[in-house]
């Protein structure tokens, strides 16, 4: 080993010296094979250590090659081998008593390589709120507490925070009492067993042996009492949920857990840090700097006048009076209870230690006071600092070396009450976003999807190739976009959008005095304050961020110096999904300087920072001479065939879409299924695993890539999934029965051909039910003016002039629609699916739609 210390412990099934390490020198070997020679040397990696035998038959203190323990019949075959360098840190070596097996436990106590730093945060043990008697006792305590204290004389915030202290003390007492009772019984039994073992070794008798066996059984029964209920619940869960999509099956399929232990970290000077306490301090320094950009002398803080001038130039939309008034309504107990019931289970709590389960179990007692507390915060904008504390945990980013702080994703573990308050605000704010955020932004806006961006990308690419237009596609990379957001800018943006001052005040209460500690490798850093950024883990953060980013999007749209792709329905310049910005530019020699000027201006106000070296650039029909000049001037990540956006390889040629997307997807699924082949699961469980883990991946590609997928590719993928179900053996059930719906006595397994058709239809039909059509639909309708796509859905024969303008994505949707209506046999059946909009005037229902769009191209 190049680093670290190796401990080799286990049952070696042989003794170092049979003459010494058995009860008598004439003892037989522990196997039926001929006696083996003494094991006197395990190499230089072993230590020589003085040991004592704990028991009745005593061997003098003797120097041998290893630490070992005793096992029935009094032989030492369980050994622990350690490196000599670890000997100086060995504090104690003890041999325990033999309980439920024929081996006695060996305990080695070492001095920690790094000094511990106190204790971590208290966390509620959910087992204390599962037992009915414990729940009843806690309910009585809560009812008594709130009855005595909610009198109107004490501030609701004080009552709520004090309730946490009271209940925490109650749970600590309950846990301590349970532990004391268990430890007392364990100690008494252990002492009796120790005495009996000593007597049995020195002068064994049948009576002593019988007593020893009885005491061991009693100890085993006591230990089983602790785990019996958990085992029953585990067996029940495996029986009822083992073959169904859910967390149990997901954890079974999950491979190696994500590595959370950090062996070393490089500091700002590229010096390796091994001490876990110092690693945590390095994370704390990094995040304290990231979340306090205002104290960085290299970062200029914007003034209120600068922000106001910028927002005036953006011409932001504003809420209507009725919308503004609705956001000010008081929170109701029904809203709070709904938010509590929506909390996911088995999530790590915040610094206060109270879990989601606590709020859900005791919701009837908590909701009334919690509602009063939230309304007080909403009205006053004052929130206790204790509620805003958070624990930041670090997760390594996939594909990046976990040696730099920047390569970790910070997740804030917030207190549940803070998350509930943010959730209530987010519930009020989300319905207002479609009227405030332009259609170019599809992230976190109700009714908008990622496929709105990707389909428009392919429409623009197809149109550019059709018209031989040249341009440059850019995928911007924002550095720590959520973590850098300036609070003063954020507040003024919310006010500029017409949100009532009181509502903005209630939002900014979450940013009044937040603080955090970093938890890494089991060590907790000291607390540091936060003065910028939105927390990843807060339900309100993404909504605030897209509102803060909207002025930049509007400035790019209205800038005459930034030229977008010309189309029949106007210029298309950008598409956004939160901070993932995709730009469609022409005349890049002129557009790029203006674009980066806007990015710099926005960054100075909002602390936004674009990472130029990670910005992907994909040229379309640009002359080689011009392209060379752009490459030398802008250090982008220049691409030749495609760029990566939202996990999809966006190709500039339709001929390479399948190769760059579905071929890697097929290989990835094949690898994933291969890793699952060793898991023991029924064929129903394997079907559930595919539905839960594989199907979402396939559907994401189906939804976001509007391309015709040949039948052979779908068939190959379908066969791969079926082969996994039967582990490569002959199927027990026919494929038609496996994929048939359950209502038709099938097993309801996925039929990829049907899913593919359904995805194409769903995108087409759902887009036509929206109040505001997505931009891709507006573009595709403009290409076939004066017709619209929904007109062509009902025409038995397509006008030749309309088919000339159809883009490939439109063609694909119409093909899928006509195949569906043909299969159903009538347009009346299709109109039932379509029921969101009336058919065009003059179009009559017909028995069969016999004209395929392919015949009218």
SULFEN-V426442 format. One record per residue. N is the residue number from 1. RES is the residue in one small letter. PSI is psi in degrees with one decimal (* if undefined). D_FIRST is the distance of its C-alpha to the first C-alpha in whole Angstrom. Layout:
# SULFEN-V426442
n->{N/N}
res->{RES/RES}
psi->{PSI/PSI}
d_first->{D_FIRST/D_FIRST}
This chain:
# SULFEN-V426442
n->{1/2/3/4/5/6/7/8/9/10/11/12/13/14/15/16/17/18/19/20/21/22/23/24/25/26/27/28/29/30/31/32/33/34/35/36/37/38/39/40/41/42/43/44/45/46/47/48/49/50/51/52/53/54/55/56/57/58/59/60/61/62/63/64/65/66/67/68/69/70/71/72/73/74/75/76/77/78/79/80/81/82/83/84/85/86/87/88/89/90/91/92/93/94/95/96/97/98/99/100/101/102/103/104/105/106/107/108/109/110/111/112/113/114/115/116/117/118/119/120/121/122/123/124/125/126/127/128/129/130/131/132/133/134/135/136/137/138/139/140/141/142/143/144/145/146/147/148/149/150/151/152/153/154/155/156/157/158/159/160/161/162/163/164/165/166/167/168/169/170/171/172/173/174/175/176/177/178/179/180/181/182/183/184/185/186/187/188/189/190/191/192/193/194/195/196/197/198/199/200/201/202/203/204/205/206/207/208/209/210/211/212/213/214/215/216/217/218/219/220/221/222/223/224/225/226/227/228/229/230/231/232/233/234/235/236/237/238/239/240/241/242/243/244/245/246/247/248/249/250/251/252/253/254/255/256/257/258/259/260/261/262/263/264/265/266/267/268/269/270/271/272/273/274/275/276/277/278/279/280/281/282/283/284/285/286/287/288/289/290/291/292/293/294/295/296/297/298/299/300/301/302/303/304/305/306/307/308/309/310/311/312/313/314/315/316/317/318/319/320/321/322/323/324/325/326/327/328/329/330/331/332/333/334/335/336/337/338/339/340/341/342/343/344/345/346/347/348/349/350/351/352/353/354/355/356/357/358/359/360/361/362/363/364/365/366/367/368/369/370/371/372/373/374/375/376/377/378/379/380/381/382/383/384/385/386/387/388/389/390/391/392/393/394/395/396/397/398/399/400/401/402/403/404/405/406/407/408/409/410/411/412/413/414/415/416/417/418/419/420/421/422/423/424/425/426/427/428/429/430/431/432/433/434/435/436/437/438/439/440/441/442/443/444/445/446/447/448/449/450/451/452/453/454/455/456/457/458/459/460/461/462/463/464/465/466/467/468/469/470/471/472/473/474/475/476/477/478/479/480/481/482/483/484/485/486/487/488/489/490/491/492/493/494/495/496/497/498/499/500/501/502/503/504/505/506/507/508/509/510/511/512/513/514/515/516/517/518/519/520/521/522/523/524/525/526/527/528/529/530/531/532/533/534/535/536/537/538/539/540/541/542/543/544/545/546/547/548/549/550/551/552/553/554/555/556/557/558/559/560/561/562/563/564/565/566/567/568/569/570/571/572/573/574/575/576/577/578/579/580/581/582/583/584/585/586/587/588/589/590/591/592/593/594/595/596/597/598/599/600/601/602/603/604/605/606/607/608/609/610/611/612/613/614/615/616/617/618/619/620/621/622/623/624/625/626/627/628/629/630/631/632/633/634/635/636/637/638/639/640/641/642/643/644/645/646/647/648/649/650/651/652/653/654/655/656/657/658/659/660/661/662/663/664/665/666/667/668/669/670/671/672/673/674/675/676/677/678/679/680/681/682/683/684/685/686/687/688/689/690/691/692/693/694/695/696/697/698/699/700/701/702/703/704/705/706/707/708/709/710/711/712/713/714/715/716/717/718/719/720/721/722/723/724/725/726/727/728/729/730/731/732/733/734/735/736/737/738/739/740/741/742/743/744/745/746/747/748/749/750/751/752/753/754/755/756/757/758/759/760/761/762/763/764/765/766/767/768/769/770/771/772/773/774/775/776/777/778/779/780/781/782/783/784/785/786/787/788/789/790/791/792/793/794/795/796/797/798/799/800/801/802/803/804/805/806/807/808/809/810/811/812/813/814/815/816/817/818/819/820/821/822/823/824/825/826/827/828/829/830/831/832/833/834/835/836/837/838/839/840/841/842/843/844/845/846/847/848/849/850/851/852/853/854/855/856/857}
res->{x/x/x/x/x/x/x/x/x/x/x/x/x/x/x/x/x/x/x/x/x/x/x/x/x/x/x/x/x/x/x/x/x/x/x/x/x/x/x/x/x/x/x/x/x/x/x/x/x/x/x/x/x/x/x/x/x/x/x/x/x/x/x/x/x/x/x/x/x/x/x/x/x/x/x/x/x/x/x/x/x/x/x/x/x/x/x/x/x/x/x/x/x/x/x/x/x/x/x/x/x/x/x/x/x/x/x/x/x/x/x/x/x/x/x/x/x/x/x/x/x/x/x/x/x/x/x/x/x/x/x/x/x/x/x/x/x/x/x/x/x/x/x/x/x/x/x/x/x/x/x/x/x/x/x/x/x/x/x/x/x/x/x/x/x/x/x/x/x/x/x/x/x/x/x/x/x/x/x/x/x/x/x/x/x/x/x/x/x/x/x/x/x/x/x/x/x/x/x/x/x/x/x/x/x/x/x/x/x/x/x/x/x/x/x/x/x/x/x/x/x/x/x/x/x/x/x/x/x/x/x/x/x/x/x/x/x/x/x/x/x/x/x/x/x/x/x/x/x/x/x/x/x/x/x/x/x/x/x/x/x/x/x/x/x/x/x/x/x/x/x/x/x/x/x/x/x/x/x/x/x/x/x/x/x/x/x/x/x/x/x/x/x/x/x/x/x/x/x/x/x/x/x/x/x/x/x/x/x/x/x/x/x/x/x/x/x/x/x/x/x/x/x/x/x/x/x/x/x/x/x/x/x/x/x/x/x/x/x/x/x/x/x/x/x/x/x/x/x/x/x/x/x/x/x/x/x/x/x/x/x/x/x/x/x/x/x/x/x/x/x/x/x/x/x/x/x/x/x/x/x/x/x/x/x/x/x/x/x/x/x/x/x/x/x/x/x/x/x/x/x/x/x/x/x/x/x/x/x/x/x/x/x/x/x/x/x/x/x/x/x/x/x/x/x/x/x/x/x/x/x/x/x/x/x/x/x/x/x/x/x/x/x/x/x/x/x/x/x/x/x/x/x/x/x/x/x/x/x/x/x/x/x/x/x/x/x/x/x/x/x/x/x/x/x/x/x/x/x/x/x/x/x/x/x/x/x/x/x/x/x/x/x/x/x/x/x/x/x/x/x/x/x/x/x/x/x/x/x/x/x/x/x/x/x/x/x/x/x/x/x/x/x/x/x/x/x/x/x/x/x/x/x/x/x/x/x/x/x/x/x/x/x/x/x/x/x/x/x/x/x/x/x/x/x/x/x/x/x/x/x/x/x/x/x/x/x/x/x/x/x/x/x/x/x/x/x/x/x/x/x/x/x/x/x/x/x/x/x/x/x/x/x/x/x/x/x/x/x/x/x/x/x/x/x/x/x/x/x/x/x/x/x/x/x/x/x/x/x/x/x/x/x/x/x/x/x/x/x/x/x/x/x/x/x/x/x/x/x/x/x/x/x/x/x/x/x/x/x/x/x/x/x/x/x/x/x/x/x/x/x/x/x/x/x/x/x/x/x/x/x/x/x/x/x/x/x/x/x/x/x/x/x/x/x/x/x/x/x/x/x/x/x/x/x/x/x/x/x/x/x/x/x/x/x/x/x/x/x/x/x/x/x/x/x/x/x/x/x/x/x/x/x/x/x/x/x/x/x/x/x/x/x/x/x/x/x/x/x/x/x/x/x/x/x/x/x/x/x/x/x/x/x/x/x/x/x/x/x/x/x/x/x/x/x/x/x/x/x/x/x/x/x/x/x/x/x/x/x/x/x/x/x/x/x/x/x/x/x/x/x/x/x/x/x/x/x/x/x/x/x/x/x/x/x/x/x/x/x/x/x/x/x/x/x/x/x/x/x/x/x/x/x/x/x/x/x/x/x/x/x/x/x/x/x/x/x/x/x/x/x/x/x/x/x/x/x/x/x/x/x/x/x/x/x/x/x}
psi->{136.0/-25.0/162.3/-179.6/132.1/135.0/123.7/105.5/146.1/-175.0/105.2/-9.9/26.7/156.7/147.9/-38.9/103.9/-28.6/-26.1/-38.1/25.6/169.2/-38.3/159.5/-16.9/6.9/149.1/164.0/161.7/7.5/167.1/-2.8/165.7/152.9/139.8/154.2/159.3/144.1/90.7/-13.4/120.2/15.5/173.3/-15.5/-9.5/165.3/164.6/123.2/138.3/134.2/163.4/148.0/127.6/110.8/-173.3/-44.8/122.2/130.8/135.5/155.2/127.8/143.2/119.5/-170.7/-16.8/164.2/139.0/170.9/-179.3/143.4/154.8/134.2/85.4/52.6/154.9/93.3/-9.3/114.2/153.5/119.5/126.8/158.0/148.7/-25.3/-20.0/-6.4/-33.3/-19.7/0.9/120.4/-36.3/143.8/119.4/151.9/122.3/-172.6/155.7/122.8/-90.6/-4.7/-178.8/17.5/140.7/142.3/141.4/125.2/124.2/129.6/122.1/150.6/134.3/139.2/-31.6/136.1/137.1/154.4/82.4/-155.2/154.2/-176.5/147.2/142.3/133.4/129.8/110.0/-18.3/-18.3/-9.6/24.3/-41.3/138.7/-40.9/-40.8/-39.3/-42.5/-43.7/-42.8/-38.3/-42.6/-40.4/-44.7/-44.0/-42.0/-41.6/-51.4/-32.9/-39.5/-27.4/-26.9/82.6/-4.5/-10.0/-20.1/142.3/140.3/-36.2/-42.0/-40.2/-43.4/-45.3/-38.1/-32.6/-36.5/-42.1/-40.8/-48.5/-36.6/-44.5/-37.9/-45.3/-35.9/-41.0/-43.2/-45.7/-39.2/-41.6/-42.9/-42.6/-39.4/-43.3/-43.8/-44.7/-36.7/-44.7/-41.9/-41.6/-43.8/-45.1/-38.8/-41.8/-45.0/-40.5/-37.8/-43.4/-44.6/-37.5/-40.9/-44.7/-38.2/-30.4/-37.1/-45.5/78.3/137.4/157.4/-34.6/-45.9/-40.5/-42.5/-43.2/-39.6/-43.5/-39.4/-44.4/-37.6/-39.8/-39.0/-40.7/-41.5/-39.4/-39.4/-42.6/-35.4/-28.3/-34.0/-36.0/-9.8/-46.3/-40.4/-38.8/-40.6/-44.7/-38.1/-44.4/-40.0/-42.6/-42.9/-35.8/-41.5/-26.6/-3.9/-27.2/18.8/149.3/128.6/-174.8/-35.3/-47.5/-36.0/-41.8/-30.4/-37.6/-25.1/133.8/-138.2/132.9/149.7/131.2/118.8/-19.6/131.5/109.1/-40.0/164.4/145.4/129.4/-170.6/-22.9/14.2/30.7/132.8/135.3/123.7/-30.6/119.8/-31.5/-40.4/-31.3/-44.1/-40.6/-37.2/-42.0/-43.7/-41.0/-40.3/-47.9/-30.9/-36.6/-40.8/-39.7/9.0/57.2/-23.5/-24.5/-2.4/119.9/-17.5/-10.1/119.7/132.1/133.9/153.3/160.3/-35.4/-40.3/-43.6/-42.5/-41.7/-40.4/-43.8/-32.9/-40.4/-22.9/-18.8/60.9/146.6/167.0/154.5/152.5/161.1/-38.1/-39.1/-41.9/-40.7/-38.9/-29.9/-14.7/-4.1/147.3/149.2/142.1/161.1/-31.2/-40.4/-43.1/-43.2/-39.2/-40.1/-37.7/-44.2/-23.1/-5.0/135.3/153.3/162.1/40.0/146.6/137.6/174.7/-167.3/-26.5/-14.5/-5.0/126.8/168.9/-35.8/-35.1/-45.7/-34.5/-38.5/-40.3/24.8/-43.1/-33.7/-26.9/-33.4/-45.9/-49.3/-37.6/-36.8/-44.5/-41.6/-47.1/-37.8/-34.0/-43.3/-42.3/-37.2/-34.9/-23.2/14.9/127.6/138.2/136.3/-31.2/-31.5/-22.8/5.1/151.1/157.1/122.3/118.9/147.7/129.7/132.0/138.2/136.5/137.9/3.8/142.2/131.1/56.6/-9.7/145.2/-34.8/-16.7/14.5/147.3/119.5/124.5/124.8/119.4/104.6/156.3/144.8/-37.4/-34.2/-39.5/-35.8/-42.3/-43.7/-35.8/-39.5/-41.7/-40.6/-34.8/-34.5/-36.2/-35.0/-45.0/-17.0/-15.3/-41.4/-27.4/-10.0/-29.7/128.3/159.5/-13.4/-27.4/118.7/-4.7/126.4/17.2/125.1/134.0/-0.6/151.4/163.4/-33.3/-18.8/-36.3/-46.6/-37.3/-38.9/-34.8/-49.4/-32.2/-44.0/-40.0/-45.3/-40.0/-38.0/-41.0/-34.8/-37.6/0.1/35.6/149.3/152.4/179.4/129.5/128.9/134.0/102.4/149.9/108.8/132.1/113.9/51.3/-46.2/-34.5/-15.3/-7.7/130.8/129.7/-37.8/-42.4/-43.3/-44.5/-42.8/-32.1/-45.3/-40.7/-38.5/-28.4/-1.7/9.9/136.5/144.8/-36.0/-38.3/-41.0/-37.9/-40.7/-30.2/-45.3/-14.0/-31.5/-14.9/21.7/-46.7/55.9/152.0/167.0/158.4/147.5/132.1/115.3/132.1/32.1/1.3/141.9/128.3/173.3/161.1/146.8/149.7/158.4/132.4/2.2/162.6/157.3/140.7/131.6/109.8/-12.2/129.8/-18.9/-20.3/-49.6/-31.4/-42.7/-38.7/-44.1/-28.9/-40.1/-28.7/-17.1/-38.6/-37.5/-44.1/-40.9/-37.5/-39.5/-39.2/-40.8/-5.1/120.7/-19.8/-17.6/113.3/127.1/-176.3/123.1/135.4/167.9/-22.9/29.4/-179.9/142.0/117.7/-37.1/159.6/138.8/142.1/96.3/-120.2/2.0/103.9/128.4/127.4/138.9/106.4/142.7/168.2/61.6/-23.5/-30.6/-39.9/-39.5/-45.5/-40.3/-38.1/-47.7/-25.2/-42.3/-40.2/-40.2/-40.8/-43.1/-40.8/-33.9/-24.5/-37.8/2.3/21.9/138.0/119.7/132.8/100.2/-40.6/-24.0/0.9/123.9/138.8/129.7/107.0/144.4/114.2/33.6/134.6/149.1/-38.2/-44.4/-38.4/-39.4/-39.5/-39.9/-40.5/-38.6/-25.7/-32.3/118.9/54.6/170.9/87.9/130.5/155.1/-30.8/-33.1/164.9/155.6/125.8/120.8/36.2/3.1/139.8/105.3/107.2/145.7/-4.8/130.7/-20.5/-17.8/4.2/-49.1/-41.1/-38.7/-10.8/-57.2/-27.8/-47.9/-35.2/-43.6/-43.3/-39.3/-43.1/-39.7/-41.2/-41.2/-42.3/-33.4/-38.3/-26.9/-12.5/-23.7/-9.8/135.9/114.1/151.7/167.7/-26.6/-37.2/-36.3/-35.5/-43.9/-37.9/-40.9/-43.1/-37.8/-38.6/-34.5/-42.5/-43.7/-36.2/-45.0/-44.3/-35.6/-41.9/-40.4/-43.3/-33.2/-4.8/97.7/81.4/149.0/121.6/118.0/153.4/-32.7/-34.1/-42.1/-38.0/-40.2/-42.8/-39.3/-42.5/-36.7/-42.1/-41.9/-37.4/-34.8/-37.4/-43.2/10.9/39.0/1.6/168.1/135.2/144.3/-22.2/142.6/153.1/-34.9/-36.0/-38.2/-41.0/-7.5/147.6/154.5/-31.6/-19.7/27.0/29.4/-171.4/-2.8/24.2/157.3/136.3/106.0/-34.2/-41.3/-40.5/-41.3/-44.8/-41.2/-38.1/-43.1/-41.6/-40.8/-41.7/-40.0/-46.3/-40.9/-33.3/-26.3/-6.9/-5.0/151.1/-37.5/120.5/141.6/159.4/-32.3/-35.3/-38.3/-41.0/-45.0/-33.0/-38.8/-27.7/-21.6/21.8/137.2/6.0/169.6/162.0/-39.6/-22.6/-44.5/-19.7/-26.9/-8.6/131.6/-32.7/135.8/132.4/137.2/-34.0/-24.0/-36.9/-23.4/-28.6/-8.0/132.9/157.0/-36.0/-39.1/-42.9/-43.0/-42.0/-43.9/-38.0/-46.2/-40.4/-45.5/-36.4/-36.3/-45.6/-35.1/-41.2/-37.5/-20.1/-9.6/157.6/-24.4/-39.2/-38.9/-35.5/-24.2/-37.1/-37.9/-3.0/5.3/-17.6/146.3/151.1/156.6/150.5/143.7/-6.6/123.8/155.1/139.2/157.0/-45.8/143.0/94.0/-18.0/114.3/149.9/-24.4/-30.6/-11.0/18.6/*}
d_first->{0/4/6/7/8/8/11/13/17/19/23/22/25/26/26/25/28/31/34/32/30/33/37/39/38/40/38/37/34/32/33/36/34/35/33/30/29/27/24/23/20/16/15/13/11/14/17/20/22/26/27/30/32/34/37/40/39/37/35/35/32/30/27/25/21/20/22/24/27/30/31/35/36/34/31/28/26/23/20/18/15/13/11/14/13/14/17/19/19/20/24/25/25/27/29/31/34/34/35/35/33/33/30/30/27/25/24/21/22/20/21/20/18/20/24/25/28/31/32/32/35/37/37/40/39/41/41/44/46/46/48/52/53/50/51/55/54/52/55/58/56/56/59/60/58/60/63/63/62/63/66/67/66/63/61/59/56/56/57/54/51/52/52/48/48/51/49/45/47/48/45/43/46/46/42/42/45/43/40/43/45/41/40/43/43/40/40/44/42/39/41/44/41/39/43/44/40/41/45/43/41/44/47/46/49/50/51/48/46/48/48/44/44/46/44/41/43/44/41/39/42/42/38/39/42/39/38/41/42/39/39/42/42/38/40/43/41/40/43/45/42/40/42/43/41/40/37/36/36/34/31/31/31/28/25/22/23/23/20/21/18/18/14/16/20/22/25/28/27/24/22/19/19/16/19/20/24/24/23/26/28/27/28/31/32/32/34/36/37/37/39/41/42/46/44/43/45/44/45/49/50/53/57/59/61/59/57/61/62/59/60/64/63/61/64/62/64/65/65/68/70/70/66/65/67/65/62/64/65/63/60/61/60/60/58/55/55/54/52/50/50/49/45/42/41/37/37/35/38/38/38/41/39/42/41/43/44/46/48/49/50/52/53/57/57/55/56/60/58/55/58/60/57/56/60/60/57/58/62/61/57/56/53/51/48/46/46/45/41/38/35/33/30/27/26/25/27/26/25/24/21/21/20/24/26/29/27/27/30/32/33/36/36/40/42/44/48/47/46/49/51/49/50/53/54/52/54/57/56/55/58/59/57/59/62/60/57/58/57/55/52/51/48/49/53/54/56/53/50/48/50/53/51/49/52/54/52/53/56/56/54/57/60/58/58/62/63/61/60/57/55/51/49/47/44/43/40/41/38/37/41/41/39/42/45/48/50/53/53/52/55/57/57/57/60/61/61/64/61/63/63/62/60/58/58/56/54/53/53/49/48/50/47/44/41/37/34/31/28/25/22/24/26/29/31/34/37/38/41/42/45/44/43/43/41/39/39/43/45/48/45/46/49/50/48/50/53/51/50/54/56/53/54/58/58/56/59/62/61/63/61/58/59/58/59/62/63/67/66/65/62/58/56/53/51/49/47/46/44/43/46/48/50/53/54/57/58/55/56/58/56/53/54/56/53/51/53/54/50/50/53/51/48/50/52/49/46/45/43/42/39/41/38/37/41/41/45/46/49/52/55/55/56/53/55/55/51/50/52/50/46/47/48/46/42/42/39/42/42/44/45/43/42/40/42/41/38/41/41/45/46/49/50/51/50/47/46/45/43/41/41/42/40/36/38/38/35/33/35/34/31/31/33/31/28/31/32/30/31/34/37/41/42/44/40/39/42/42/38/40/42/40/37/39/42/42/40/42/45/44/44/47/49/47/48/52/52/53/51/52/52/50/47/48/48/45/43/46/45/41/41/44/41/39/41/42/39/40/43/47/48/49/51/53/52/55/55/51/52/55/56/56/60/60/58/55/52/52/49/48/50/49/52/54/51/52/55/55/53/55/58/57/56/59/61/59/60/64/64/62/65/63/62/59/59/58/61/63/62/63/66/67/66/69/72/74/72/69/67/68/71/70/69/72/74/75/75/73/75/74/74/71/69/69/67/65/61/59/57/61/62/59/60/63/62/60/63/66/64/63/67/68/66/68/71/73/72/73/70/68/70/69/65/67/69/68/70/74/74/76/80/82/79/80/78/78/77/75/73/73/72/69/68/67/70/71/69}
